């Protein structure tokens, strides 16, 4: 069989494997209930080649949501509305303890923005906002959460029981106290969740205060086939069967004919 045609039947199924699905994560939204100030600004470059800036922003969370960009690094994404336009910038938290740390309600945290082209000291900082988890699901409850060490800076949060989840994607936000200070970090919302830290923890001084669950805006993705899609599958499978049958016939029939001729000639 021609090698170029070997995978042709699989190509017929390609369109059926490319359906789009919603992003499988909880919902983040614009969050204005913050107070933002510039702690430091470092200007570099020249008038000829342009200036760039390094910043440290201080953010106070004055609302009831958790400022975060989701599961991953401890980062914040700011947005600004100046002159009717919206601009996004982002950067990591300063001196975070947890890799995926969030800024909880009532907390003040600092974030770095480096190599930025805008002089934000000329902006109206009251127009700065952040992204935050905004859809809390109070129906979700948990029982018996504990932390175990996996490696020096790798840990696992174990939750014995989670109840009340709906048909959504979830993140959990864990509120803890460590050595007298309050922290919050993001997990995936499962019974077993790995998380990392920037330094080795003394688990005897770590206390879990609460776990809150935030959900997606849309339900989880469960594809339902429409009649047209069912017909596409039927046609594709039928075409594959026909092509395989044709190839088999093209191989088998000549062999049978040759054998019959040889048998006839032997007589």
C-alpha positions in Angstrom: 0.0 0.0 0.0 1.2 3.5 -0.8 2.7 5.0 2.3 1.3 8.4 1.5 -2.2 6.9 1.6 -1.7 4.8 4.7 -3.2 7.4 7.1 -5.8 8.8 4.8 -8.7 7.1 6.7 -7.6 8.8 9.9 -7.7 12.3 8.3 -11.4 11.8 7.8 -11.9 11.7 11.5 -9.8 14.8 12.2 -12.6 17.4 12.1 -14.5 15.3 14.7 -11.6 15.6 17.1 -11.3 19.4 17.0 -14.4 20.6 18.8 -13.8 23.6 21.1 -14.5 23.3 24.9 -14.6 26.0 27.6 -11.4 26.6 29.5 -11.5 24.1 32.5 -10.9 26.5 35.3 -12.9 28.7 37.7 -14.0 32.2 36.9 -11.8 35.2 37.2 -13.2 38.7 36.8 -12.2 42.4 37.0 -12.0 43.5 40.7 -12.0 47.1 41.6 -12.2 46.9 45.4 -8.5 47.5 45.8 -6.1 50.3 46.8 -2.9 50.5 44.8 0.2 52.6 45.4 3.7 52.7 43.9 6.3 51.7 46.5 9.3 52.2 44.2 10.1 53.1 40.6 13.4 52.6 38.8 13.8 54.4 35.5 16.3 53.1 33.0 17.2 53.7 29.3 17.6 57.0 27.4 15.5 59.5 25.6 17.0 58.3 22.3 16.2 54.6 22.8 13.3 54.9 25.1 12.8 54.5 28.8 11.8 51.4 30.7 10.7 51.1 34.4 10.9 48.6 37.2 8.2 48.9 39.9 7.0 47.6 43.2 3.3 48.0 43.6 1.5 47.7 46.9 -2.0 46.3 46.8 -4.6 46.4 49.6 -7.5 44.1 49.2 -10.5 46.0 50.4 -13.2 43.6 49.2 -14.2 39.9 49.9 -12.6 38.2 46.9 -9.1 36.7 46.5 -6.6 38.5 44.2 -4.8 35.9 42.1 -4.3 34.7 38.5 -5.1 31.1 39.4 -3.2 28.0 40.1 0.5 28.5 39.6 2.9 31.2 40.6 2.0 33.9 43.1 1.2 36.6 40.7 -1.2 39.5 40.3 -2.6 40.9 37.0 -3.4 44.6 37.1 -5.6 46.4 34.6 -5.7 50.2 34.1 -8.3 52.4 32.5 -6.7 55.5 31.2 -8.2 57.6 28.5 -11.0 55.1 27.9 -8.6 52.2 27.2 -7.7 49.2 29.2 -4.2 48.0 29.7 -3.0 44.8 31.5 0.2 44.3 33.4 1.3 41.5 35.7 4.0 40.5 38.0 5.0 38.2 40.9 4.4 38.8 44.6 7.3 40.0 46.7 8.4 37.7 49.5 5.7 35.1 49.0 5.8 32.0 51.1 3.6 29.8 48.9 4.2 29.4 45.2 0.5 29.9 44.4 -0.2 32.5 47.1 -3.1 34.9 46.8 -3.9 38.2 48.4 -6.8 37.6 50.8 -9.5 40.1 51.8 -8.0 42.7 54.2 -4.4 41.8 53.3 -1.8 44.1 51.8 0.8 42.6 49.5 3.5 43.9 47.2 4.1 42.9 43.6 6.9 43.5 41.1 6.5 44.8 37.6 9.7 44.8 35.6 10.9 46.2 32.2 7.7 48.1 31.8 7.4 50.8 29.1 4.9 53.0 30.9 5.5 55.7 33.5 2.7 54.7 35.9 3.6 57.5 38.2 1.7 59.7 35.8 -1.4 57.5 36.0 -4.4 57.8 38.2 -3.8 54.9 40.5 -7.5 54.9 41.6 -8.3 53.5 38.2 -6.1 50.4 38.8 -7.8 47.1 39.5 -6.9 43.4 39.7 -8.1 40.1 38.7 -9.7 37.9 41.4 -11.7 34.7 41.9 -15.2 36.0 42.2 -17.7 33.1 42.2 -17.6 31.5 45.6 -19.7 28.4 46.1 -20.9 28.3 49.7 -22.6 25.0 49.2 -19.2 23.2 49.1 -18.0 22.0 52.4 -15.0 20.0 53.6 -14.0 17.8 56.5 -10.6 17.0 58.1 -7.9 18.8 56.1 -4.2 18.2 56.9 -0.8 18.8 55.3 2.0 16.3 54.8 5.5 16.8 53.5 6.5 15.2 50.2 9.9 16.9 49.8 11.8 19.9 51.3 9.5 22.5 49.6 6.8 20.2 48.3 3.7 19.4 50.3 0.3 17.8 49.9 -3.0 19.0 51.3 -5.2 16.1 52.1 -9.0 16.6 52.5 -10.9 13.6 53.9 -14.3 14.6 52.5 -15.6 17.3 50.1 -19.4 17.7 49.7 -21.7 20.0 47.8 -19.8 20.3 44.5 -22.0 21.2 41.5 -21.3 20.6 37.8 -18.5 23.1 37.6 -14.7 23.4 37.7 -13.3 24.3 41.1 -10.4 26.0 42.8 -10.0 25.9 46.6 -8.4 28.8 48.5 -6.7 27.7 51.7 -6.4 30.2 54.6 -3.6 29.3 57.0 -1.7 30.8 59.8 2.1 30.2 59.9 4.3 31.5 62.7 1.6 34.0 63.6 1.1 35.4 60.1 -1.9 34.9 57.8 -1.5 33.5 54.3 -3.8 32.1 51.5 -2.9 29.9 48.6 -4.7 28.3 45.7 -5.3 24.6 45.2 -7.3 22.7 42.5 -10.1 21.9 44.8 -9.5 18.1 44.9 -9.2 15.8 47.9 -5.4 15.6 47.3 -3.6 18.7 46.2 0.2 19.3 45.8 1.6 22.7 46.6 5.0 24.2 46.8 6.7 26.8 49.1 9.7 29.1 48.8 11.2 27.8 52.1 10.9 24.7 54.2 7.9 24.8 56.5 7.7 23.7 60.2 4.4 21.9 59.9 3.9 22.1 63.7 3.5 25.9 63.3 1.1 25.6 60.3 -2.6 25.9 61.1 -5.4 25.5 58.5 -8.1 28.0 59.3 -10.5 27.5 56.4 -10.9 26.4 52.8 -13.2 28.2 50.5 -14.2 26.9 47.1 -14.7 29.0 43.9 -16.3 27.7 40.8 -16.4 28.3 37.1 -19.0 30.4 35.4 -20.0 27.6 33.1 -20.8 23.9 33.7 -18.1 21.3 33.0 -17.7 20.3 29.4 -19.8 17.3 28.4 -20.1 17.1 24.6 -23.5 16.1 23.3 -23.7 15.0 19.7 -26.1 16.7 17.4 -27.8 14.6 14.6 -25.5 16.2 12.1 -22.5 15.1 14.1 -23.9 11.6 14.4 -24.3 11.5 10.6 -20.7 12.7 10.2 -19.5 9.8 12.3 -21.6 7.3 10.3 -20.3 8.7 7.0 -16.7 8.7 8.2 -16.8 5.2 9.6 -18.6 4.0 6.5 -16.0 5.6 4.2 -13.2 4.0 6.2 -14.9 0.5 6.0 -15.3 0.9 2.2 -11.7 2.0 1.8 -10.3 -0.8 3.9 -12.6 -3.3 2.0 -11.4 -1.9 -1.3 -7.7 -2.1 -0.3 -8.3 -5.7 1.0 -10.0 -6.6 -2.3 -7.2 -5.1 -4.3 -4.7 -7.3 -2.5 -6.7 -10.5 -2.1 -8.4 -10.8 -5.6 -5.1 -10.7 -7.6 -3.7 -13.4 -5.3 -6.7 -15.6 -5.8 -6.6 -15.2 -9.5 -2.9 -16.0 -9.7 -3.4 -19.1 -7.5 -6.3 -20.3 -9.7 -4.3 -19.8 -12.9 -1.3 -21.6 -11.4 -3.6 -24.5 -10.3 -5.2 -24.7 -13.7 -1.8 -24.6 -15.4 -0.5 -27.5 -13.2 -3.4 -29.6 -14.4 
